[in-house]
Each structure stands twice: as C-alpha cells, then as structure tokens.
C-alpha cells in the first residue's frame, strides 16, 4: 500500500496536498481498497463554500453508497470531472489523476489536525 510522505491524511482516508492556501484532495489507496469497486461518484459543485465534515458528495460501490464529507472548510476551486465518466482513475492513479477536488481552505487550525504518513499508516492498519 502506497502512502506518500509529502501528503497529509484523515481518518476518513482522504489525502491532502497543500499548495499555499489551496489544497488538492483525494482518496487514499487504502481507503479505495476498503471501499471496493467504485461504480459512480458525485463530487461537490465548483465555487461551493463548505465546512469541515459537511456532506459534499457520494460514491457508489458494488455493495453500498457512501457519503463524502469535506476534510477542510473553504471554497471548492476545482473538481475532477473526469471521474464522473471514468471512476476507474480513482483506483488506477489515486494520488495523481484520481484527485477529487481542490479547495481554498479557510481554517488553518484544521490543517494542524491532519495526520502525517506515519500516523495514517499506523491508524489505517
């Protein structure tokens, strides 16, 4: 299982790549393995203002439907619309082409709550 050291992580299997006051967010390889085959994904609207832990979308697997909740508060600045047509990108390239959305974060304190790669590996095993 790949856990890139340059990213931050959440308990809900999101990875976060901070780029100044913006963050790119996706699902970890471990989280995707636990979910199984993803059939469909619904992502947040671009320009939406969201709060941490707020419902932002969902994904459907062979077994179930899962809600997605934002790991950070802020304004959605980009959405990976390719995933709506090619959800297999999530599993094929979770840390590159399979990103979900980008957010201009508004609460620096939320970034401090994120895990580093070592903490995520220990918690997700």
ChimeraX attribute file (.defattr): number of C-alpha atoms within 10 A of each C-alpha:
attribute: neighborCount
match mode: 1-to-1
recipient: residues
	/A:1	8
	/A:2	11
	/A:3	18
	/A:4	14
	/A:5	10
	/A:6	11
	/A:7	18
	/A:8	23
	/A:9	28
	/A:10	20
	/A:11	14
	/A:12	14
	/A:13	18
	/A:14	24
	/A:15	32
	/A:16	27
	/A:17	17
	/A:18	18
	/A:19	11
	/A:20	8
	/A:21	12
	/A:22	18
	/A:23	21
	/A:24	21
	/A:25	25
	/A:26	23
	/A:27	21
	/A:28	27
	/A:29	21
	/A:30	18
	/A:31	16
	/A:32	16
	/A:33	11
	/A:34	10
	/A:35	17
	/A:36	14
	/A:37	16
	/A:38	20
	/A:39	16
	/A:40	17
	/A:41	22
	/A:42	16
	/A:43	17
	/A:44	21
	/A:45	15
	/A:46	15
	/A:47	14
	/A:48	13
	/A:49	16
	/A:50	21
	/A:51	17
	/A:52	16
	/A:53	12
	/A:54	14
	/A:55	14
	/A:56	18
	/A:57	15
	/A:58	15
	/A:59	17
	/A:60	17
	/A:61	14
	/A:62	11
	/A:63	11
	/A:64	10
	/A:65	15
	/A:66	13
	/A:67	13
	/A:68	19
	/A:69	18
	/A:70	21
	/A:71	28
	/A:72	24
	/A:73	20
	/A:74	22
	/A:75	19
	/A:76	22
	/A:77	18
	/A:78	17
	/A:79	19
	/A:80	16
	/A:81	15
	/A:82	14
	/A:83	19
	/A:84	14
	/A:85	11
	/A:86	14
	/A:87	18
	/A:88	17
	/A:89	18
	/A:90	23
	/A:91	18
	/A:92	12
	/A:93	13
	/A:94	21
	/A:95	24
	/A:96	11
	/A:97	15
	/A:98	22
	/A:99	25
	/A:100	25
	/A:101	20
	/A:102	23
	/A:103	28
	/A:104	21
	/A:105	24
	/A:106	18
	/A:107	14
	/A:108	11
	/A:109	9
	/A:110	13
	/A:111	18
	/A:112	9
	/A:113	12
	/A:114	20
	/A:115	18
	/A:116	17
	/A:117	18
	/A:118	13
	/A:119	14
	/A:120	19
	/A:121	15
	/A:122	8
	/A:123	10
	/A:124	12
	/A:125	6
